[in-house]
Amino acid sequence: MDAWVKKLKAANTQQLPQSNEKRIQSTDEPLSKRVKRDQVSDSDEDSDENLPLGTPPLKPLPGLRRVHIAHSEVGDDEASQHSGAEVDPPRRTAIESSLPEVKSEREALEEYENFRASQGDGDGDGDKDAASAASRLDSRKWIRGKTSLYVDAFNLALDTVLDEESHLFDEKEMHIFDQWNKLSYEAQFLYVRLFLRKTASWHRIARLRYHDDIQDTEAAVNELQRSRDLPSGSSSPRPVPESTESTESKFTSMAQDSCVFDDKFTFADMSEHYITSVEEATTLLSLDEVKALAKEAKVQGKNKADLAKSICRMSSQQAGLLSMGLRRSSTIDSVDSSGRNTPETGSPGPGLGEDSNRRKHFLEKILAITGPCIRLSLPVFKLFERVHLVFYRSTEWTEKSLTTIILAKISRRNFPKYIVSRSSNIFSSRDQLLEFETAMRTEYAVDNILEFNGPVMEADFRRVVDIFEGIYPRWKTLLQEEQEKEERVYESGEGAYLRRLNPAHSYTRIVHKAAYVFGRLKEHQREHALLTELLDQHLFHLARRGSWYQRKALLEEHYMHAVEPDPAYKDAEMQKKHWKRIAAITCEAALEDRDCHLIYHYDIQKRLVKLEKQLKIPKRLQHDFGHVRLQKPEEHFAEGIQLKKDDIVGKKGRGPSTKTIWVDEAESGGECSVEAMCLSWYRSQGWKGYHAEGGIIRTLFAYLFFDILFLYIPNVFQTAYQTCPLDLHTDAFYPTRASEINHRLVEIANGGAAKLIEDIDGRERENRTCVVGLNWDYERDDLLELVKCFDGAALAAVCKVMAQEYGQRGGGIPDLILWRMEPNREVMFAEVKSANDRLSDTQRLWIHVLTGAGVKVALCNAVAKEVREV
């Protein structure tokens, strides 16, 4: 077993001492403007019509699916086959975010494996079993054609899970793992490479180009496709809470029986047994092959999709007497459907005898072109996905997740000292693991209804309500159980991160979505009741509490007097005043709630002041937030020489970039960006500064919270090569360390930042320790000058926002950070804008935070005093 999944040796486990895209908009008046579905955010406006969902970009597949990334080393022409599909932009997962940046593309891996291959294989016997994946990682020896970085990473995940949490798998699943270990290296390599591609897709065997690692591709394919017997022991079906059975039955795509195996299994499917429709077969053809087939069939189309449809339509036409009057059965769904199970070997498919001879002819012709194909068996595939869920403690992982840990280990870098802790009781039982998986898929079903299927109609909202009604009783039960654990079981704040792997985490998000749906359906009483329940719990989705308070206060101010009148008041105006008083109490509770993030405070304060004026509260009793009243950003105009180039073509034939080009008059007179030009202008005014866009703020945060970042918290350090805890980018980071963070914020507010930086810099700079956000290229003297110019309370406010929402607030910080020692110590942020630029929502949010903390913010407009045509 590799050392990184165990506790570090005593010499390396010195615990550090413990010290004790979203919008925030005005919520003044109800709005009637509708919002596009792709413009969702986390804040609530004064309108139930415009209530945002508040969901981050979602991965395209249910719960346990990996985040797809663009592969740079596709072995066949899969890229051309799927060229019409949209590719999701790369997104870093939790484990990748906690590890250092490593060069992990194809060239880096090949270069490393070739280097290790040049060292030879020791005694030359090439015995694959002589060394385990863990020992090869320790010795750093890979031998091309005999061992692989990918296979070792895959097996290391499996071995780790089976060593520590084998109780999560039943007898049949353990037998499958045993059969996996008996596969040859080449079969394992092929499986892992296909496992890292699109799920449930067919691959043409003739175009699998892994010749450097697989000498006999046909033998490896046959080994994976061979049918194997399973023991007669029972394979328990997925446990479904009684309250959710009706909900589960509505989503057959979730494959509820995917974890139930019969008497036989295969690691991969054979195309001869399962490709039974022309629609399915045409997806395997390249564009040129589709064109040739369309020409033979005498059909036309504008693109590959149209041609394929025309071919399928032609093949479905019955051929008179040859059809024998039989009704043609409907075709099966595409194999890309995430909910499709792999049929059992030997089970009858759709009868070709019921189809026309023409259809059979086209299918045979397509399969003759493609040749034999391979697809990973879906039940086994999902079993291995479940293994990775347990291993990574995350529902998201990519190809890089499999290798980043190893690449971090082999990189010659210095990492902070902390205690590695990996609990084996995160999932106490197999039932809990399977219920969590079911909850994730149910959550995905809700997202699919509200976000991925075009305009949302009332019927869609009702479907979400039905799902909510199904999970609601179970959610309440899990909340009670988790609260008891928090009070009696969990220690050292370990529950906060583990709760993300509790089914109630997904259920809470479904309840949050249901509240939105009730608002859209004008059922404000139920929406208000749900928001109250969400706020009554302090366990799940704490980062949303501010938006829940905002929406609850809005409902109480504008709607509740009509839907839930208090019998004590007969007059309509008195009813309104009564609910406005309740809304004011809600705002006060929000400002007192330590889990209500700072970014929401300004809007809540503004609403509270407005309510107190409407209620005619005596002036002496009204809240006064003058000390945090926002100042408007200053307007600055930086003059420079702009360059305009004609006939500029953007990348890949796109239009020209909208970024302007300027002359750097202060330096060499060469070309520069608009930010660099403005920075030079400020330097001429006596300011020092950087064009950092948040980089220097993240560096300061790493310096000031270094020991808190690497404080011992169970389960957030699962490898010895992390640059931050796994929960830093989640809403669990701040509440888990609230005491230590608040103590540090007071220290910073009292002027202690400079000393903290000096201590950490003196200890870590020589080693250039890998810490998230920390850029050692910033000069120590510049950082010390900067924090000395910062007002202590203002710097503490900025750090608090970073601690509460590190993952969400990394962007939007103004472009330039500036400071000067004379005539007075002063810090200023400047957002650079060209003629056509506008502030984004995240930029406005940071401007609110900075001005609310008393920091000067400027909008620097770049003005061309001269325009040169080049």
N, C-alpha and C positions, 0 to 999 in steps of 0.2 A: 504493500500500500504506500502510495506516495506521501511524502512528509507533509504536503500542503493540506491534506485533509485531516491531519492529526494535530495535536497541540504541539506548538513549537518547543524545542528543547529549552532547558532552563536558561541557557546562555542567550537565547534569542527571544525570551518571553518576559522581559522585564516590563511589568505593567507600569504605565505612566501614572503619576499621582493623580488622584481624582480631586478636583476642585468642586467645593460645594457651589398661455397666450390669451390672455384672458382680459376681459375688459372690466374696468371699474368706472361706471359712468354715473352721471347725475341721476338722482332718484327723486326729483322734485314733483313732477306732474305726470299723470297718466298719458301714455302715448298710444297711438293707434296704428303706427307703422308696423307692418309685418316684416319679419326677418327671414332671409334666405336660409335654407337648411344647412348650407355649408358655412354659415357665418355664426356659429354658436360660440358661446363664451360662458364663463362661470359666474358672472355677475348678474344681478336681477335689476331690471329697469321698472319704472312705474307703469307697467303694462302687462296684463296677462297675455295679450296677443304677441308680445315681443319677448316673452320669457325664454331666455336661452337655455339650452340643454346643459351646457357646461361640461362637455365631454372632450377629452383630448383626442387627437387623431387615433383612430382605432386600427388595430391590425386586421388584415383582410379575412382572416379565418377564425373559427371559433376557438374559445379558451386555450387549448393546449397547442395551437398551431404556432409555428415559429414565425418571427418577423421576416418576411422575404427580403432578400437583398439581391442586388444585381451581381450575378456570378461572373467572375472574370476568367473562369477556367471550365466552361461547359465542354464536356467531352464530345458531344455530337452537335448537330445543327439545331438543337432545341431552340436556340435563340431565334432562328429564322422561322421555325414552326410557330412560335408564339409571339411573333413580332407585332401582332396587332394588339396584344394585351398591354395594359398599363403596368408600369413597373413602379412599385412604391419606393420612395426615396429611402436611402439607408437610415436606420434609426437605431441608436445605441441602446442596448438592453441594460438591466441593472448590473449584471456581472461585468459587462464590457465597460460601463461607466466607472466602475470602481477600480479598474485595472489601468495601467499606464498605456499611453499610445504606443503601439508597436507596428512595425511594418509587417503586415500579414497577408499581402496579396500573393498571387501565384509565384512571382519571381522570388520573393523572400523565402517561401517555403521550399522551392526547388533548390535554391542556392544553399540553404541550410542542409537539406537532405543529401545533396550531392557532396557537400563537405564531409558529412558524417560517413557517407558511403566510401569516400576516399580513404577513411581510416581502416577499412576492412572489417571483417566480422570476427575478429579474435582468432579462435582456433580454426576457423574456416569450415566448421561442420554445418553452419547455417541452420542449426536446430532452432526452429521457431519457438518451441516450448521451453527452451533453455532460459529464456529471459521473459519476464512479464512486462506489461505495459509500464508499470510503476518503476521497475528496475531500469528500463530503457530511458525513462525520463530522468532518473538519477544519473545514469551514465552518459545520457545525451547521445545515444547511438541509434541511428535509423539506417537501415540497409534497403536501398531501393529494390523492390520486387519481393522483399521478405518482411519488412516492417514499414509502417507508415505513421506519420504524425496524426492523421485523421483517425485511423483505426485505433491507435493507442489512446487517443483522447476519448473516443467512444467507449472503449473497453474500460478505461479508468473510471468513467462515470458509472458504468454498469457495476463494476467491482465494488466501488465505494458504496453504492446503494445497497447491494446485496450483503455486504459485510455489516452494515449498520442498521438497515431497515428492511430486511427480507420479510418481516412479518406483514408487509403491505401487499404481498403477492401470494396467490394461492398455488396449489400443487401443480396444476397444468402450466401456469405461467413460469414457475421455477423450472419445469421440464423444458420449456421453450428456451430459457436462458442456458440450460445445460446443452441443448442441441446447438445453440449459437456458438458456444465455446468450442464445439467439435468441428465447426466449419473450417475449411482451409482458409489461409490468409487471403487468397485471391477472391474467394466468395465473400469474405467479410469486407474486403476493400470495396468491391462492387456494391454491396448493400449500403455501406456507409456513404459512398458517393451519391447513390441514388436517394438515400435518406435525406441528404442535404439539399435536394432539389425540390421542385414543386411536388406537392403531395398528390397521391392518387392519379398520377399521369403515366401514360404508356411511353416507353422508350424503345426505339428501334435498335435491335441488338447489333445490326451491321454498322451502326453509327456510334457505338460506344467506343470512344477512343482513349482507352487507358492502357495502351500497349506497353508503356514503360513499367507499369506495376502488375499487369495481368498478361501472362504469356498465353493462356488458353481461355479466351473470353467465353467460348461455348461451354466449356466444362464448368466455369464459375456460374454461368446462368443456369445450367442444368442442376447444379447442386442447390441453388436457391429455390428452384421451381419443383424440386422433388417433394412428393407428399410424405409426411412423417406422421407416425402414430402418436397419440397423446394418452397418458394414463387415464384410467376409468374414473378417477376422483372427480368430484363435483367442482364445477367452476361457478362460483356464486354470481348471480346477476347483480347488476348495479343497484344499490339500495336507493330507493326513491322515497322521500318522506311522504306519508299518506296525503298530506295537504297539497303536494305538488304533482300527484299522479295525473290529474286531469290536464295540467299544463304540459307535462312531459309528452302525453299522447299526441299533442298537437304539433310536435316538432320531430317528425320521423328522421329529419336530416341530422339530428344529433346522434343517431346510431346508438340507442340506449343498450342494445345487446352487443356492442362492439367488444366488450371485455369478456364475453362468454364464448368459450371455445367448445367445439364438438369433439369428435374422436380423432380428427386429423387436422393438420395444418400445413401450410407452406410458407416460406419466407417471401416468395414472389409468385405472381400469377402468370399463366401462359396465355398469350393472345388467342391461340386456337380455341381455348375454352370460353373466353369471356367477351371477345369483340364480336358482337352479333348484329350490329346495325351499321348501315352506311354512314349515318351521321357521326358515329363514334370513330369509324375508320378514317374518314376524310380529315379529321384533326391531325392525323399523323403524317399527312402529305405536305411536302414543301410547295411553295407557290408555283414553281415550274411544273411540278407533277400534277397539281390541280389544273393548271392551264391545259396540259396535254390531255388529261382525262376529259375536261370540259369540251375540248375540240372534238374528241372522238364521240362524245355524247351529243354534240351539236347544240350546246347550251352556251349562254353568254352571261357575263357579270362584270361589274365595275372593279371588283377587287377579289381577294381570295375568299372572303366570307360570302360574297354574292355568288361566286362560282360554285362554292361548296353547297350552298342552299339550292342552287339550280340543279346540281348533280343529284342531290338527295331527292328533290322533287321529281326529277326524271326517273330515278330508280324506283320511286313509289307508285308510278303509273302502272295500273294493271294491264296485263297483255291479253285481253280477250278471253278465249277459252282456256289459255294456259293457266289463268288464275283459278280456274275450276269453281268460280263463284264464291270462293272463301273470303271472309272478311279479314282484312289485314290488321294485325295487332299493332298497337301503338309502340313506338320505339322506346327504349329505355333512356334514362337520363344520361347526360354526359358523365364520363368517369371523373371529371373534375369536380363533380358535386361533392362537397365536404361530408355530406351525410350518408354517402352510399357505402354499403357494406360489400365486402368481397363474397360472392356466392360460394357455397361449398363446392369443392371439386366433384364433378360428376352430376351436379344438379342440373336439371333441364333448363336451358335458356329459352328465349322466345322462339317458337317453332318456325324455322325457315320454310317449312312446308306450307305455311299459311301465307307466305309472301309470294309475290310474283317471281317468275324465273328471272325477270330483268333485274330485280333487286338482288337476288342471289348472285347473278352474274357480276354486278357492280361490286358487291362486297368481296367476291373472290378475286376480282381484278385488282382492287385496292390492296388487299392483303398480299397478293403476289408482288406488288410494287414495294410494299413496306418490308416484307419478310417477317420473320418471327419477332415478337415484341415482348418486353418484360415490364411488369408493374409490381411494386411492392404490395404484398397482401395487407389489406387495411387493418384487420384485427391485430396482427403482429406489429404493424407500423404504429398503431395507437398505444400498444403496450410499451414500446420503446419510448414513445413520447411521454408516457407517464413516468418512466424511469428518469427522463431528463427533467421533468417537472420536480420530482423529488430531489434530484441531484442539485439543480440550480436554485431551488427554493423560489422559482419564478415561473410565470406562465409565458414568458417571452425569452427566446434564445435564437441565435442565428448560427450560421456556419462559423463565424468568428468566435462565438461563445465556446465552441468546442476546442478551439486552438489558442485563443487569446491567453488563457491561463498558462499553457505550456510555453508560448512565446514570451510571456512576461517572465517566466522562470529562467529561460535560457538567455534572456537579455542581461547584460552585465550592468545592472542598475542597483541602486541602494533604496531600500524601502523602509518606511518607519517601523519602529518596534511596537508591537501590540500582541495581544493574546488571540490566537486563532481558536475559535469556539464553534463547533458544529454539533448541535443537539440532534439526537436520534429520535426524539419524541415529538417532532413538529406535527406529524400525522400520527395520532395515537393508535389508529387502527386502519385497516383496509377500507372499512365502511366510510370513515371520515375522508379519506383520500378520494374515493369515488364520488362522494357527495360534493366535495369541492369541485371536482371535474364537471359534474352535472351543473352546479351553480354557475360555473364559468360559461358553459354552453348556453344556459338559459339567459345569462347576461348578454351574450352575443346575439341571441335571438331578438332581444329587445332593441339592441343597437341596430340590428338589421332592419327591423320594422321602421324605426324612426329616422334612420340616416342613409340607408343604402338602397332603398327601393323606390325612388322617385317621390313625387308629392305625397304627403301624408294625409289621408282622408280620415273621416270620423271612424270608419270601420277599423282602421289601423290603430287609432287611439283606443278603441274598445278592446282590441286584441291585447294591447299592453296592459289595460286594466285587468283583463282576465288572468294574465300571467301574474300580475301583482297580487291579485286575490289568492292565487294558488300558493305563492311563496310567503305571504304575509304572516300566517300563523307560525311557520317554521322560523321566520326571521325573529319574531318575538321570543321564541324559545331559545334560539341561539344567543340572542342578546343577554338574556338572563343567565345562561350558562357562562358566557364570557365574562360577565360582570362578577360572578362568583369566583372565577379563576383569577381575575384581576385583584380581588380582595384577599384571596386565600392562597393562591398558588404561585403566581408570577413574582419574581424578585428582580431587582436591578433594572426595571423597565423593559424586560425582555418581551413582554406581551405586545408592545406596540408594533414591532415589525412582524412578529408571528401572526398577528391578526390579519395581515394581508393574505395569508394562506388559509383563512377560515371561510367557510361558505357564506357566513354572514357579511363578509366584505363585499361579495358580489351582490348579495341580496339587498344590502344597504344602498348600493348604487341603483338597483332596480327600483327601490322605494323612492329614491331621489328622482328618477325619471318619471315615476308614476305621479309624483307631486306636480311635475311639469305638465303631464298629460291632463290631470284634473283641472289645472289652470286653463289649458286650451279648451277644455270642454265646459268651461264656466262653472264647474263644480267647486266653488271657492271654499265652501265649508269643509269638504273633505281634504282639499289641498292644505288648508290651514291646520287641520287636525294632524295631517301627516308631517308637516313642517314642525309642529310642536313635538311630535314623537321623535323626529330626527334630532332635534335639539336637546331632548331629554337624555339621549345617550351620548357618552363622551368616549366612545371606543373606536368608531369607524368613520373614515372620511372627515377627519377633523378640519382639513383645509377648506371644506365647503361650508363650514359653520357661518362664516361671514355672509355668504350669499343667502343662506337659509334665514338668517336674521333680517337681512334686507327685504327679502320677499315677504316674510311674515309681517313685518312692520307695515309694508305697503298694503297688504290685504286688510290689516286692521284699520288702516287710515282710510281706505277707499271703499271696501266691499263688505266687511263683516257686519256693519250696522244694518245692512239689508237682509243678509242671509241668516244671521244669528242674533236677533235683537234680544236685549236684556229685558225681561219682564218688569224690572223695577222702574223702567223709564217708558213713558207713554209717548212723549213728544219726539218727533223724528230728529230734531236738532240735538236733543239731549242724548239720543242714541249715538249720534255721530261723535259727540264730545266724549261719551263714555269709551268708545272704541279708540278714539285718538289718544285718550289717556293710557289705554292699554298699549297702543303703539309706542308711546313715549317710554313706557316701562320696558318694552322689548328692546328699544334702542339703548337704554341704560344697561340692561342685562348684557347686550352685545359688547359694549365698551368695557364692562367689568369681566367678561369671559376671557380668560387667558388663552383659550384656544381660538379666539376670533382674531384672525391675522391682521396685522397693522395696515395692510393695503385697503381694508374695508373701512377703517375708522373714519376717514374724512367724509365719505358719503353718509355714514350713520350719524356722525356729529351734525352734519348739515340738516338731515331730516329731523333730528331731535330739536335743534334750535327752531326750525320752522313749526313743529308741533307745539312747542311751548309758547310761541307767539300766538298761534291760532287759539290755544286754550286760555290765553291771557293770564299766564302765570306771572305773578309779581316779579319785577325785574331782579330783585335781590335773590329770588329763588331759582332763576333761570341759569342754565349752564352757560359758562363763558369759555369758548374755545379759541379765544383771541390769540393765545400763545402758539397755536398751530395753524392760524389762518394762512391760507396759501397766498403767496405772492405771485403775480404774473411774471413769467420769464422776461428778462430784458431782451431787447432787440438790438443786435449788433450787425454791422454791415462791413464785411471784409472785402476790400477791393483787390483785384488781381487781373492778370492777363489770361484770357481764355483762348484755348485752341479749338478750332473746328476743322474736322477732317471730312472730306467728301468721300462718298462711295465706300463707306466702311460696312463690311458684312460681318455679322455676328458669328458666333460659333455654330457649326453644323448648318450653315446657310440661313440662320435666323436673322432677324432684323438687327440693326446696330444697337449697341448698348446705350442705355439712357444716362450712364455716368459721364460726367463732363471731365474734360482734360484741361489742366491749367499749367502755367509756367511757374516753376519754383524760383522766384527771384532772389530769395534769401540764400539759397545754396548755390547750385551749379548752373542754374538757369535752364535745367532740363524739364522734362514733363513730370507732372505730379498729379495726385488726386485732389479733389476739392477740399478734403479734410486736411491734407498736408499743406495746401495753400493757406487755409484758415489758421492752422497751427503756427505757421511762420508769421502770419499777421499778428497773432496774439503775442508771440515771442518779441516782436518789435515793440509791443506795448508794455514789456517788462514782465510778462508771465513766463513761467516754466510749465512744461506739460508734456503729455503723451496723447497720441491718437490710439486709445486703448479699447474703446467700446466694451467696457466692463472687465477687461483683462486685469487691470490694476486693482479693481475692487475685489475680484476673486483672489488675487494674490494677497491683498491685505487681510481678507477673511481667513485665508489659510495660515498666515502668520499669527493672527490674533486668536485663532481658535484651534491651533495645532494640537494641543494636548486634549482638548475636548473632542476633536474629530476622532482621535485614536483612543478614547476612553473605553474601558472594557464594558461592552454590552453584549450579552449572549446572542450568537447567531448572525451578527452583522459583519464579522470577519471570518470568512470561510476558507480563505486561502492566505498564504503568507506573502502574497504579491499584490496587495491592494493599495491603492492610493487614497482611499476613503472608505468609510463604512457603507454597506449595501443600502442602508436606509437614508443616506444623505439626500437622495433625489426624491424622497417620499415625504408624506406628511407625518411620518413617525419620528423623524429626526429630532425636531424641536421638543415635543412633549416628553420624549424619553430622557432628555438631558436638560429639562427646563430649569432645574435648580442651578446646575453648573453654568448654563448659558446666561441666565439672568445675573448671576454673580459676576460673570465676565463682562457683561454689558455695563454694569455699574462701575467696574474697574476702568473700562474704556471711557465712560462718561466723565470719570474723575481725572482723566488725563494720563492714564497708565499705558496707552497704546505704544508709545515709543519704547518703553522698557521691554514690553513683550516682544516687539520686533527685534530689538537688539539681542535678547536672550536666544530666540529661535534662530536668528541669522548666524550668530556666533557658533551655535551648536551644529547646524545642519548645512550651511552653505558649502563647506568644503566637500561634503559628500554629495551635494546637489540631490538631496533626498526627493524621491518621487511623491509628491503630494498633489491632490486634485486642485487645479486652478493656480498653483504656485509656479510663477515664472521667475526663475533665478536670473534672467537677463536684466531685470530691473535693478538699478543700482541701489545699494543699501542706503546711501546718503539721500538719494531722492525720496525713498520711501519714508525715511525719518523726517525729512523736511515736510513732506505731504501731511503726515499725521500730526505734526506740530502745528501746521496751519489749519487743520480741521478743528472745528469746535467739537469737544469730546462728546456732547450729547448728540450732535448731528451724526458723527461717525458711529455711535452706538445704535442710532435709529436705522442707518443703512445696514449695519451688520445684523440687526434683528430681522429685517426683511429677508436677507440672505439665509439666515438660519431657519426661518419659517418656510421659505419656498425657494430653496436653492435651485431645484430643477426647473422651475418655471420662470425665475427672475434673472436668469443669466443673460437674457437678451433685453434690448430696450434701453439699456443704460446709455446716456448721451455719449456722442462720439469722442469728445475731448475732455480730459480732466486737467485742470490748470490750477496752479498755485503761485503765490509770491510771498516773500518775506517782508517786503517793504512796499509802500509806507506802513501798511498794517498786514499782519498775517491773514491770509485770505485764501479760500478755496472756491473754485467756480467750475461748474460743468457746462459745456457748450454743445448743443446739438446743431450740426452743420446741415443747412438746407440749401439746395439749388433752387432754381426758379420754379420747377414743377413738382418739388417734393412736398409731401404732407406728413404730419406726425402720425405714427401708427398708435394703436391703442396701448401697446406695451410701453411705448415711449412716453405717452401722456401719463401713464401710471407712475413711471419712475420720476417724471417731473413733479407729480403730486407728492411723492415720497420725499424727494429732495427739498422742495420748497417748504413742505410741511415741517421738515427738520431744521429749517432756517438756512439751508445751503443756497447760495446764489446759482441760478440757472439762466443761461442765455441761449437764445435762438440766433445763431450766426448765419446770416444770409450772405451767400457768396455773390458779389456784384462784379461784373466784368467791366473794368475801366477801359479795356481794349480787347477786341476780338480779332484774332489772327487766323486767316484761312491757310491751312496747310494740306 
